[in-house]
């Protein structure tokens, strides 16, 4: 892997995950509106929202420095995590530097940054949202971690590039199919969309973790949430469904975008057609799925 490829693929990954995420958010808003027989906002409305919020006054509800810094940390962490996902080919830009454990650590930082932001705001609704987000985070992240470890056992390497290359070359086996199904079933919770948007429930806790945010901080958290949707969709499509790989990096990027668009559409259908779960229902679902996903590790150890 030469330096030119690393720089090129890094730029593509940042562009897709961070810069295209508001477009995908606008796409979901438009699809959701059509399902509900509304016109909906224009596709680029999310870009307008972020730009507008960046120019708004940054109200400070607390002097806690964590409240000021954590929103920016969430966006930076999403950008770093994107560099560990293969988009232009089978190998991610930072494959030489990071593995599945670094990826899990970085995406954990994203969730923790938002939890810290809410906890530092000293608002009771934000506290409730932060506690809900922590419980959801602890119940759903192990599912993705178990699936990635299953791939590592099969590939004999913790490097994401080696896992994807092995999966692409050898095809699915029972353990990887089970891991893929578990990740798909947990995807809505990883993204934080209905029925798992319990930490932000507007009708119950007035957006919870977001209630005290304004201006650039609010823009950064909204941007991080938009980017998280694209990031986890890429995790599923590029790691657990890595097929249709070509020699041309631009075509590979186009195929990745098509797969992500299809997955975002499915996620939007789920969001538009389902009610919000209670926190106990969401935890029961996630923990049951996490326990079931452990089977994939045992099967991988058996070579199945």
C-alpha beads as a LAMMPS data file, in Angstrom:
LAMMPS data file: protein, C-alpha beads

304 atoms
303 bonds

1 atom types
1 bond types

-500.0 500.0 xlo xhi
-500.0 500.0 ylo yhi
-500.0 500.0 zlo zhi

Masses

1 110.0

Atoms # bond

1 1 1 0.000 0.000 0.000
2 1 1 1.658 3.234 -1.146
3 1 1 1.286 6.712 0.298
4 1 1 -0.744 7.981 -2.669
5 1 1 -3.375 5.282 -2.150
6 1 1 -3.569 6.006 1.578
7 1 1 -4.116 9.724 0.974
8 1 1 -6.611 9.147 -1.852
9 1 1 -8.683 6.536 -0.014
10 1 1 -8.617 8.628 3.185
11 1 1 -10.060 11.600 1.308
12 1 1 -12.759 9.396 -0.244
13 1 1 -13.689 7.889 3.128
14 1 1 -13.920 11.280 4.840
15 1 1 -15.975 12.622 1.935
16 1 1 -18.437 9.723 1.993
17 1 1 -18.893 9.480 5.769
18 1 1 -18.761 13.136 6.813
19 1 1 -19.586 15.245 3.768
20 1 1 -22.264 13.020 2.208
21 1 1 -23.973 12.165 5.501
22 1 1 -26.267 15.256 5.445
23 1 1 -27.403 14.220 1.960
24 1 1 -28.299 10.739 3.207
25 1 1 -30.122 12.353 6.131
26 1 1 -32.052 14.511 3.683
27 1 1 -32.817 11.365 1.689
28 1 1 -34.272 9.680 4.779
29 1 1 -36.370 12.744 5.596
30 1 1 -37.737 12.818 2.054
31 1 1 -38.551 9.092 2.013
32 1 1 -40.172 9.294 5.447
33 1 1 -42.302 12.225 4.296
34 1 1 -43.460 10.362 1.174
35 1 1 -44.424 7.332 3.267
36 1 1 -46.477 9.641 5.502
37 1 1 -48.092 11.383 2.494
38 1 1 -46.190 14.643 3.022
39 1 1 -44.036 16.676 0.645
40 1 1 -41.104 16.855 3.022
41 1 1 -38.001 19.063 2.945
42 1 1 -35.640 19.309 -0.042
43 1 1 -32.843 16.689 -0.171
44 1 1 -30.183 19.231 0.823
45 1 1 -32.094 20.610 3.812
46 1 1 -29.737 18.935 6.295
47 1 1 -26.802 20.867 4.805
48 1 1 -28.752 24.106 5.258
49 1 1 -29.541 23.168 8.861
50 1 1 -25.897 22.519 9.750
51 1 1 -24.690 25.742 8.110
52 1 1 -27.434 27.736 9.834
53 1 1 -26.649 26.228 13.248
54 1 1 -22.940 26.945 12.792
55 1 1 -23.814 30.640 12.556
56 1 1 -26.130 30.684 15.570
57 1 1 -25.198 31.897 19.040
58 1 1 -23.428 29.299 21.164
59 1 1 -25.324 29.505 24.442
60 1 1 -23.399 28.183 27.437
61 1 1 -25.658 26.521 29.991
62 1 1 -22.655 25.387 32.049
63 1 1 -18.983 26.264 32.452
64 1 1 -17.970 22.600 32.347
65 1 1 -15.277 22.303 29.622
66 1 1 -16.492 18.788 28.742
67 1 1 -19.793 20.295 27.609
68 1 1 -17.928 22.549 25.173
69 1 1 -15.440 20.010 23.799
70 1 1 -17.356 16.710 23.598
71 1 1 -19.556 17.613 20.576
72 1 1 -16.454 18.333 18.490
73 1 1 -14.831 15.122 19.727
74 1 1 -17.789 13.112 18.408
75 1 1 -17.305 14.433 14.850
76 1 1 -13.530 13.894 14.935
77 1 1 -14.016 10.332 16.212
78 1 1 -16.448 9.533 13.397
79 1 1 -13.895 10.787 10.894
80 1 1 -11.158 8.630 12.420
81 1 1 -13.400 5.557 12.447
82 1 1 -14.189 6.059 8.754
83 1 1 -10.497 5.579 7.907
84 1 1 -10.720 1.977 9.137
85 1 1 -13.519 1.028 6.701
86 1 1 -12.693 -0.165 3.145
87 1 1 -14.589 1.824 0.504
88 1 1 -12.323 2.169 -2.531
89 1 1 -11.202 -1.475 -2.324
90 1 1 -10.805 -4.366 0.087
91 1 1 -8.233 -2.588 2.252
92 1 1 -9.047 0.491 4.399
93 1 1 -6.701 3.501 4.384
94 1 1 -5.288 2.841 7.865
95 1 1 -5.225 -0.950 7.701
96 1 1 -1.513 -0.912 8.586
97 1 1 -2.230 1.031 11.780
98 1 1 -5.577 -0.075 13.185
99 1 1 -7.549 -3.246 13.803
100 1 1 -11.027 -4.177 15.013
101 1 1 -10.195 -3.238 18.599
102 1 1 -9.166 0.280 17.607
103 1 1 -12.348 0.612 15.561
104 1 1 -14.509 -0.539 18.485
105 1 1 -12.661 1.878 20.763
106 1 1 -13.203 4.842 18.434
107 1 1 -16.919 4.231 17.879
108 1 1 -17.276 3.833 21.645
109 1 1 -15.706 7.280 22.052
110 1 1 -18.402 8.693 19.745
111 1 1 -21.184 7.476 22.025
112 1 1 -19.359 8.434 25.205
113 1 1 -18.707 11.960 23.886
114 1 1 -22.443 12.540 23.446
115 1 1 -23.175 11.000 26.863
116 1 1 -20.581 13.294 28.470
117 1 1 -22.082 16.302 26.697
118 1 1 -25.536 15.521 28.090
119 1 1 -24.278 14.703 31.581
120 1 1 -22.270 17.925 31.780
121 1 1 -25.253 20.093 30.838
122 1 1 -26.904 19.724 34.281
123 1 1 -30.372 19.383 32.759
124 1 1 -32.655 16.647 34.182
125 1 1 -33.981 15.697 30.743
126 1 1 -30.402 15.463 29.476
127 1 1 -29.521 13.230 32.440
128 1 1 -32.360 10.873 31.562
129 1 1 -31.303 10.832 27.919
130 1 1 -27.677 10.185 28.889
131 1 1 -28.607 7.251 31.137
132 1 1 -30.765 5.751 28.395
133 1 1 -28.024 6.202 25.823
134 1 1 -25.485 4.555 28.113
135 1 1 -27.731 1.524 28.627
136 1 1 -28.398 1.212 24.899
137 1 1 -24.713 1.652 24.125
138 1 1 -23.667 -1.089 26.549
139 1 1 -26.279 -3.481 25.189
140 1 1 -25.794 -3.018 21.421
141 1 1 -22.059 -2.410 20.939
142 1 1 -21.141 -5.971 22.061
143 1 1 -23.140 -7.356 19.119
144 1 1 -20.919 -5.572 16.604
145 1 1 -17.796 -6.452 18.590
146 1 1 -18.738 -10.144 18.637
147 1 1 -19.403 -10.110 14.884
148 1 1 -16.020 -8.495 14.178
149 1 1 -14.245 -10.990 16.454
150 1 1 -15.989 -13.808 14.575
151 1 1 -14.535 -12.449 11.340
152 1 1 -11.103 -12.137 12.958
153 1 1 -11.167 -15.778 14.085
154 1 1 -12.115 -16.935 10.593
155 1 1 -9.494 -14.759 8.889
156 1 1 -6.780 -15.389 11.458
157 1 1 -6.139 -11.654 11.783
158 1 1 -7.552 -8.693 13.667
159 1 1 -6.906 -6.347 10.727
160 1 1 -10.142 -5.257 9.067
161 1 1 -8.555 -5.429 5.606
162 1 1 -7.519 -9.054 6.130
163 1 1 -10.990 -9.954 7.420
164 1 1 -12.681 -8.416 4.369
165 1 1 -10.183 -10.012 1.973
166 1 1 -10.700 -13.444 3.541
167 1 1 -14.489 -13.088 3.475
168 1 1 -14.449 -11.883 -0.135
169 1 1 -12.176 -14.739 -1.261
170 1 1 -13.692 -17.623 0.705
171 1 1 -17.338 -16.667 0.754
172 1 1 -19.714 -16.967 3.690
173 1 1 -19.686 -19.803 6.174
174 1 1 -22.179 -20.532 8.937
175 1 1 -20.467 -18.417 11.587
176 1 1 -20.109 -15.370 9.327
177 1 1 -23.682 -15.670 8.083
178 1 1 -24.870 -15.711 11.686
179 1 1 -22.673 -12.717 12.527
180 1 1 -23.990 -10.845 9.478
181 1 1 -27.613 -11.486 10.465
182 1 1 -26.940 -10.297 14.023
183 1 1 -25.317 -7.073 12.810
184 1 1 -28.232 -6.422 10.457
185 1 1 -30.755 -6.959 13.254
186 1 1 -28.818 -4.573 15.505
187 1 1 -28.209 -1.928 12.829
188 1 1 -31.193 0.238 13.735
189 1 1 -30.022 0.365 17.349
190 1 1 -26.440 1.144 16.300
191 1 1 -27.690 4.025 14.156
192 1 1 -30.010 5.250 16.916
193 1 1 -33.137 5.493 14.775
194 1 1 -36.726 4.566 15.652
195 1 1 -37.570 2.240 17.336
196 1 1 -34.304 2.765 19.250
197 1 1 -34.118 6.580 19.464
198 1 1 -35.065 6.351 23.130
199 1 1 -32.291 8.643 24.362
200 1 1 -33.626 11.541 22.271
201 1 1 -37.389 10.826 22.407
202 1 1 -38.773 14.282 21.554
203 1 1 -42.282 13.593 22.854
204 1 1 -41.043 12.194 26.177
205 1 1 -37.829 13.955 27.220
206 1 1 -37.618 16.864 24.754
207 1 1 -34.714 15.398 22.748
208 1 1 -32.928 14.329 25.933
209 1 1 -29.190 14.405 25.247
210 1 1 -29.611 17.315 22.806
211 1 1 -31.809 19.603 24.905
212 1 1 -29.110 22.027 26.137
213 1 1 -27.143 22.200 22.891
214 1 1 -27.210 25.205 20.590
215 1 1 -25.278 26.747 17.743
216 1 1 -22.075 24.978 16.621
217 1 1 -22.250 22.347 19.387
218 1 1 -25.756 21.339 18.326
219 1 1 -24.628 21.300 14.685
220 1 1 -21.700 19.005 15.525
221 1 1 -23.837 16.498 17.434
222 1 1 -26.463 16.446 14.675
223 1 1 -23.676 16.026 12.107
224 1 1 -22.159 13.198 14.139
225 1 1 -25.541 11.447 14.296
226 1 1 -25.961 11.789 10.524
227 1 1 -22.440 10.481 9.932
228 1 1 -22.988 7.596 12.340
229 1 1 -25.805 6.351 10.097
230 1 1 -23.504 6.265 7.062
231 1 1 -20.608 4.783 9.050
232 1 1 -22.540 1.807 10.406
233 1 1 -24.227 1.186 7.053
234 1 1 -20.730 1.048 5.530
235 1 1 -19.604 -1.335 8.271
236 1 1 -22.393 -3.713 7.287
237 1 1 -22.085 -3.384 3.504
238 1 1 -18.283 -3.274 3.263
239 1 1 -17.278 -5.761 5.964
240 1 1 -20.180 -8.201 6.195
241 1 1 -21.422 -7.970 2.577
242 1 1 -18.132 -7.207 0.751
243 1 1 -18.930 -8.625 -2.671
244 1 1 -19.028 -6.952 -6.099
245 1 1 -15.445 -5.751 -5.872
246 1 1 -13.786 -4.340 -9.015
247 1 1 -10.269 -3.188 -9.809
248 1 1 -11.368 0.428 -10.320
249 1 1 -11.521 2.386 -7.050
250 1 1 -14.105 4.863 -8.376
251 1 1 -16.438 2.032 -9.376
252 1 1 -15.932 0.415 -5.972
253 1 1 -16.869 3.691 -4.307
254 1 1 -19.966 3.965 -6.497
255 1 1 -21.014 0.411 -5.632
256 1 1 -20.490 1.152 -1.935
257 1 1 -22.715 4.231 -2.203
258 1 1 -25.434 2.232 -3.955
259 1 1 -25.363 -0.415 -1.218
260 1 1 -25.445 2.236 1.500
261 1 1 -28.360 4.011 -0.189
262 1 1 -30.327 0.755 -0.301
263 1 1 -29.585 0.063 3.357
264 1 1 -30.502 3.616 4.392
265 1 1 -33.789 3.180 2.512
266 1 1 -34.543 -0.021 4.435
267 1 1 -33.640 1.720 7.700
268 1 1 -35.968 4.590 6.829
269 1 1 -38.829 2.177 6.156
270 1 1 -38.283 0.612 9.577
271 1 1 -38.193 4.071 11.157
272 1 1 -41.364 5.265 9.438
273 1 1 -43.452 2.146 10.043
274 1 1 -42.605 1.298 13.652
275 1 1 -43.293 2.891 17.043
276 1 1 -40.594 3.728 19.571
277 1 1 -39.742 0.932 22.002
278 1 1 -39.611 1.375 25.749
279 1 1 -36.139 1.263 27.251
280 1 1 -36.787 -2.139 28.871
281 1 1 -37.999 -3.574 25.552
282 1 1 -34.941 -2.247 23.713
283 1 1 -32.552 -3.630 26.329
284 1 1 -34.249 -7.029 26.260
285 1 1 -34.000 -7.129 22.457
286 1 1 -30.336 -6.102 22.376
287 1 1 -29.216 -8.408 25.179
288 1 1 -31.050 -11.380 23.663
289 1 1 -29.414 -10.682 20.309
290 1 1 -25.999 -10.265 21.963
291 1 1 -26.278 -13.633 23.711
292 1 1 -27.439 -15.267 20.480
293 1 1 -24.538 -13.714 18.541
294 1 1 -22.038 -15.451 20.850
295 1 1 -22.907 -18.616 18.947
296 1 1 -21.029 -17.243 15.930
297 1 1 -17.759 -17.128 17.912
298 1 1 -18.121 -20.746 19.007
299 1 1 -18.880 -21.808 15.428
300 1 1 -15.857 -19.851 14.159
301 1 1 -13.622 -21.575 16.721
302 1 1 -14.923 -24.896 15.394
303 1 1 -14.052 -23.792 11.853
304 1 1 -17.664 -23.779 10.706

Bonds

1 1 1 2
2 1 2 3
3 1 3 4
4 1 4 5
5 1 5 6
6 1 6 7
7 1 7 8
8 1 8 9
9 1 9 10
10 1 10 11
11 1 11 12
12 1 12 13
13 1 13 14
14 1 14 15
15 1 15 16
16 1 16 17
17 1 17 18
18 1 18 19
19 1 19 20
20 1 20 21
21 1 21 22
22 1 22 23
23 1 23 24
24 1 24 25
25 1 25 26
26 1 26 27
27 1 27 28
28 1 28 29
29 1 29 30
30 1 30 31
31 1 31 32
32 1 32 33
33 1 33 34
34 1 34 35
35 1 35 36
36 1 36 37
37 1 37 38
38 1 38 39
39 1 39 40
40 1 40 41
41 1 41 42
42 1 42 43
43 1 43 44
44 1 44 45
45 1 45 46
46 1 46 47
47 1 47 48
48 1 48 49
49 1 49 50
50 1 50 51
51 1 51 52
52 1 52 53
53 1 53 54
54 1 54 55
55 1 55 56
56 1 56 57
57 1 57 58
58 1 58 59
59 1 59 60
60 1 60 61
61 1 61 62
62 1 62 63
63 1 63 64
64 1 64 65
65 1 65 66
66 1 66 67
67 1 67 68
68 1 68 69
69 1 69 70
70 1 70 71
71 1 71 72
72 1 72 73
73 1 73 74
74 1 74 75
75 1 75 76
76 1 76 77
77 1 77 78
78 1 78 79
79 1 79 80
80 1 80 81
81 1 81 82
82 1 82 83
83 1 83 84
84 1 84 85
85 1 85 86
86 1 86 87
87 1 87 88
88 1 88 89
89 1 89 90
90 1 90 91
91 1 91 92
92 1 92 93
93 1 93 94
94 1 94 95
95 1 95 96
96 1 96 97
97 1 97 98
98 1 98 99
99 1 99 100
100 1 100 101
101 1 101 102
102 1 102 103
103 1 103 104
104 1 104 105
105 1 105 106
106 1 106 107
107 1 107 108
108 1 108 109
109 1 109 110
110 1 110 111
111 1 111 112
112 1 112 113
113 1 113 114
114 1 114 115
115 1 115 116
116 1 116 117
117 1 117 118
118 1 118 119
119 1 119 120
120 1 120 121
121 1 121 122
122 1 122 123
123 1 123 124
124 1 124 125
125 1 125 126
126 1 126 127
127 1 127 128
128 1 128 129
129 1 129 130
130 1 130 131
131 1 131 132
132 1 132 133
133 1 133 134
134 1 134 135
135 1 135 136
136 1 136 137
137 1 137 138
138 1 138 139
139 1 139 140
140 1 140 141
141 1 141 142
142 1 142 143
143 1 143 144
144 1 144 145
145 1 145 146
146 1 146 147
147 1 147 148
148 1 148 149
149 1 149 150
150 1 150 151
151 1 151 152
152 1 152 153
153 1 153 154
154 1 154 155
155 1 155 156
156 1 156 157
157 1 157 158
158 1 158 159
159 1 159 160
160 1 160 161
161 1 161 162
162 1 162 163
163 1 163 164
164 1 164 165
165 1 165 166
166 1 166 167
167 1 167 168
168 1 168 169
169 1 169 170
170 1 170 171
171 1 171 172
172 1 172 173
173 1 173 174
174 1 174 175
175 1 175 176
176 1 176 177
177 1 177 178
178 1 178 179
179 1 179 180
180 1 180 181
181 1 181 182
182 1 182 183
183 1 183 184
184 1 184 185
185 1 185 186
186 1 186 187
187 1 187 188
188 1 188 189
189 1 189 190
190 1 190 191
191 1 191 192
192 1 192 193
193 1 193 194
194 1 194 195
195 1 195 196
196 1 196 197
197 1 197 198
198 1 198 199
199 1 199 200
200 1 200 201
201 1 201 202
202 1 202 203
203 1 203 204
204 1 204 205
205 1 205 206
206 1 206 207
207 1 207 208
208 1 208 209
209 1 209 210
210 1 210 211
211 1 211 212
212 1 212 213
213 1 213 214
214 1 214 215
215 1 215 216
216 1 216 217
217 1 217 218
218 1 218 219
219 1 219 220
220 1 220 221
221 1 221 222
222 1 222 223
223 1 223 224
224 1 224 225
225 1 225 226
226 1 226 227
227 1 227 228
228 1 228 229
229 1 229 230
230 1 230 231
231 1 231 232
232 1 232 233
233 1 233 234
234 1 234 235
235 1 235 236
236 1 236 237
237 1 237 238
238 1 238 239
239 1 239 240
240 1 240 241
241 1 241 242
242 1 242 243
243 1 243 244
244 1 244 245
245 1 245 246
246 1 246 247
247 1 247 248
248 1 248 249
249 1 249 250
250 1 250 251
251 1 251 252
252 1 252 253
253 1 253 254
254 1 254 255
255 1 255 256
256 1 256 257
257 1 257 258
258 1 258 259
259 1 259 260
260 1 260 261
261 1 261 262
262 1 262 263
263 1 263 264
264 1 264 265
265 1 265 266
266 1 266 267
267 1 267 268
268 1 268 269
269 1 269 270
270 1 270 271
271 1 271 272
272 1 272 273
273 1 273 274
274 1 274 275
275 1 275 276
276 1 276 277
277 1 277 278
278 1 278 279
279 1 279 280
280 1 280 281
281 1 281 282
282 1 282 283
283 1 283 284
284 1 284 285
285 1 285 286
286 1 286 287
287 1 287 288
288 1 288 289
289 1 289 290
290 1 290 291
291 1 291 292
292 1 292 293
293 1 293 294
294 1 294 295
295 1 295 296
296 1 296 297
297 1 297 298
298 1 298 299
299 1 299 300
300 1 300 301
301 1 301 302
302 1 302 303
303 1 303 304
